[in-house]
Amino acid sequence: MNKGTVWTIVGVIAAIVIAWFLVNVLFSVVAFFIKLLVVAIVAVIVFLVLRAVFARSDDSES
């Protein structure tokens, strides 16, 4: 095996390791933003439900 073949193999392994790391980081960031979006949607729904419940209870008291 000559020197060029060894460096090619090392380069391929390094590229795979770096790509693996970058894909993990990318998926973590994407998962975080998806989770943030879901939390925001649920928070808006809960807010609207609570506002409706409290508005209804204020109407019945007066």
Backbone as JSON Lines, residues from 0, in Angstrom:
{"i":0,"aa":"M","n":[0.86,-1.19,0.0],"ca":[0.0,0.0,0.0],"c":[0.9,1.24,0.0]}
{"i":1,"aa":"N","n":[0.67,2.17,-0.93],"ca":[1.54,3.35,-0.98],"c":[1.01,4.46,-0.08]}
{"i":2,"aa":"K","n":[1.81,5.52,0.02],"ca":[1.51,6.62,0.94],"c":[0.19,7.33,0.57]}
{"i":3,"aa":"G","n":[-0.08,7.49,-0.72],"ca":[-1.3,8.16,-1.16],"c":[-2.54,7.4,-0.76]}
{"i":4,"aa":"T","n":[-2.49,6.08,-0.83],"ca":[-3.64,5.26,-0.45],"c":[-3.93,5.39,1.05]}
{"i":5,"aa":"V","n":[-2.88,5.41,1.86],"ca":[-3.06,5.56,3.31],"c":[-3.72,6.9,3.62]}
{"i":6,"aa":"W","n":[-3.23,7.98,2.99],"ca":[-3.82,9.29,3.26],"c":[-5.25,9.38,2.74]}
{"i":7,"aa":"T","n":[-5.55,8.68,1.66],"ca":[-6.92,8.66,1.17],"c":[-7.84,7.99,2.19]}
{"i":8,"aa":"I","n":[-7.39,6.87,2.75],"ca":[-8.19,6.16,3.75],"c":[-8.36,7.02,5.0]}
{"i":9,"aa":"V","n":[-7.27,7.66,5.45],"ca":[-7.35,8.55,6.62],"c":[-8.31,9.71,6.33]}
{"i":10,"aa":"G","n":[-8.25,10.26,5.13],"ca":[-9.14,11.36,4.75],"c":[-10.6,10.95,4.74]}
{"i":11,"aa":"V","n":[-10.87,9.76,4.23],"ca":[-12.24,9.26,4.22],"c":[-12.75,9.06,5.64]}
{"i":12,"aa":"I","n":[-11.94,8.47,6.5],"ca":[-12.35,8.27,7.9],"c":[-12.58,9.6,8.6]}
{"i":13,"aa":"A","n":[-11.68,10.56,8.38],"ca":[-11.84,11.89,8.99],"c":[-13.11,12.56,8.48]}
{"i":14,"aa":"A","n":[-13.39,12.43,7.18],"ca":[-14.6,13.02,6.62],"c":[-15.86,12.41,7.23]}
{"i":15,"aa":"I","n":[-15.84,11.1,7.43],"ca":[-17.0,10.43,8.03],"c":[-17.2,10.89,9.47]}
{"i":16,"aa":"V","n":[-16.12,10.99,10.24],"ca":[-16.22,11.42,11.64],"c":[-16.74,12.85,11.72]}
{"i":17,"aa":"I","n":[-16.19,13.75,10.89],"ca":[-16.64,15.15,10.9],"c":[-18.1,15.24,10.46]}
{"i":18,"aa":"A","n":[-18.48,14.51,9.43],"ca":[-19.86,14.54,8.96],"c":[-20.81,14.01,10.03]}
{"i":19,"aa":"W","n":[-20.4,12.95,10.73],"ca":[-21.22,12.38,11.81],"c":[-21.47,13.43,12.89]}
{"i":20,"aa":"F","n":[-20.4,14.14,13.28],"ca":[-20.5,15.18,14.3],"c":[-21.43,16.31,13.83]}
{"i":21,"aa":"L","n":[-21.23,16.76,12.59],"ca":[-22.04,17.86,12.07],"c":[-23.52,17.48,11.95]}
{"i":22,"aa":"V","n":[-23.79,16.26,11.53],"ca":[-25.18,15.8,11.42],"c":[-25.82,15.72,12.81]}
{"i":23,"aa":"N","n":[-25.08,15.25,13.81],"ca":[-25.61,15.21,15.18],"c":[-25.94,16.61,15.67]}
{"i":24,"aa":"V","n":[-25.05,17.57,15.43],"ca":[-25.3,18.95,15.84],"c":[-26.51,19.51,15.11]}
{"i":25,"aa":"L","n":[-26.58,19.26,13.8],"ca":[-27.7,19.77,13.01],"c":[-29.03,19.21,13.5]}
{"i":26,"aa":"F","n":[-29.08,17.89,13.75],"ca":[-30.31,17.28,14.25],"c":[-30.68,17.82,15.63]}
{"i":27,"aa":"S","n":[-29.68,18.06,16.48],"ca":[-29.97,18.63,17.8],"c":[-30.58,20.01,17.67]}
{"i":28,"aa":"V","n":[-30.03,20.83,16.79],"ca":[-30.56,22.19,16.6],"c":[-31.97,22.14,16.02]}
{"i":29,"aa":"V","n":[-32.18,21.3,15.03],"ca":[-33.51,21.17,14.41],"c":[-34.52,20.66,15.44]}
{"i":30,"aa":"A","n":[-34.13,19.65,16.23],"ca":[-35.03,19.12,17.26],"c":[-35.38,20.2,18.28]}
{"i":31,"aa":"F","n":[-34.39,21.04,18.64],"ca":[-34.64,22.11,19.6],"c":[-35.67,23.09,19.05]}
{"i":32,"aa":"F","n":[-35.53,23.49,17.79],"ca":[-36.46,24.46,17.22],"c":[-37.85,23.85,17.03]}
{"i":33,"aa":"I","n":[-37.93,22.57,16.69],"ca":[-39.24,21.92,16.59],"c":[-39.9,21.87,17.96]}
{"i":34,"aa":"K","n":[-39.13,21.52,18.98],"ca":[-39.67,21.48,20.34],"c":[-40.13,22.88,20.77]}
{"i":35,"aa":"L","n":[-39.34,23.9,20.43],"ca":[-39.7,25.27,20.76],"c":[-41.0,25.68,20.07]}
{"i":36,"aa":"L","n":[-41.16,25.29,18.81],"ca":[-42.37,25.59,18.07],"c":[-43.59,24.9,18.69]}
{"i":37,"aa":"V","n":[-43.45,23.64,19.06],"ca":[-44.56,22.9,19.67],"c":[-44.93,23.52,21.01]}
{"i":38,"aa":"V","n":[-43.93,23.89,21.81],"ca":[-44.2,24.52,23.1],"c":[-44.94,25.85,22.9]}
{"i":39,"aa":"A","n":[-44.54,26.63,21.91],"ca":[-45.2,27.9,21.65],"c":[-46.66,27.69,21.23]}
{"i":40,"aa":"I","n":[-46.91,26.7,20.39],"ca":[-48.29,26.42,19.95],"c":[-49.15,25.97,21.13]}
{"i":41,"aa":"V","n":[-48.62,25.06,21.94],"ca":[-49.37,24.58,23.11],"c":[-49.61,25.72,24.09]}
{"i":42,"aa":"A","n":[-48.61,26.58,24.28],"ca":[-48.77,27.71,25.21],"c":[-49.87,28.66,24.73]}
{"i":43,"aa":"V","n":[-49.95,28.91,23.44],"ca":[-51.01,29.78,22.9],"c":[-52.38,29.13,23.12]}
{"i":44,"aa":"I","n":[-52.48,27.84,22.87],"ca":[-53.76,27.13,23.06],"c":[-54.18,27.18,24.53]}
{"i":45,"aa":"V","n":[-53.24,26.9,25.42],"ca":[-53.54,26.93,26.86],"c":[-53.94,28.35,27.28]}
{"i":46,"aa":"F","n":[-53.23,29.36,26.77],"ca":[-53.57,30.74,27.1],"c":[-54.99,31.08,26.66]}
{"i":47,"aa":"L","n":[-55.34,30.69,25.44],"ca":[-56.68,30.99,24.94],"c":[-57.76,30.27,25.74]}
{"i":48,"aa":"V","n":[-57.49,29.01,26.11],"ca":[-58.46,28.25,26.92],"c":[-58.62,28.91,28.29]}
{"i":49,"aa":"L","n":[-57.51,29.27,28.92],"ca":[-57.6,29.9,30.24],"c":[-58.31,31.25,30.16]}
{"i":50,"aa":"R","n":[-58.02,32.01,29.11],"ca":[-58.69,33.3,28.96],"c":[-60.19,33.12,28.78]}
{"i":51,"aa":"A","n":[-60.58,32.11,28.01],"ca":[-62.01,31.84,27.81],"c":[-62.67,31.4,29.12]}
{"i":52,"aa":"V","n":[-61.98,30.55,29.88],"ca":[-62.54,30.07,31.15],"c":[-62.7,31.22,32.13]}
{"i":53,"aa":"F","n":[-61.69,32.07,32.25],"ca":[-61.78,33.18,33.2],"c":[-62.77,34.23,32.72]}
{"i":54,"aa":"A","n":[-62.9,34.44,31.44],"ca":[-63.88,35.41,30.92],"c":[-65.29,34.91,31.21]}
{"i":55,"aa":"R","n":[-65.52,33.6,31.07],"ca":[-66.82,33.01,31.33],"c":[-67.14,33.13,32.84]}
{"i":56,"aa":"S","n":[-66.16,32.88,33.7],"ca":[-66.42,32.95,35.15],"c":[-66.65,34.39,35.58]}
{"i":57,"aa":"D","n":[-66.02,35.37,34.93],"ca":[-66.28,36.78,35.27],"c":[-67.69,37.18,34.86]}
{"i":58,"aa":"D","n":[-68.19,36.68,33.73],"ca":[-69.54,37.0,33.27],"c":[-70.59,36.46,34.23]}
{"i":59,"aa":"S","n":[-70.39,35.27,34.76],"ca":[-71.38,34.65,35.63],"c":[-71.43,35.31,37.0]}
{"i":60,"aa":"E","n":[-70.34,35.95,37.43],"ca":[-70.33,36.57,38.76],"c":[-71.04,37.9,38.78]}
{"i":61,"aa":"S","n":[-71.06,38.64,37.67],"ca":[-71.63,39.99,37.7],"c":[-73.09,40.03,37.37]}
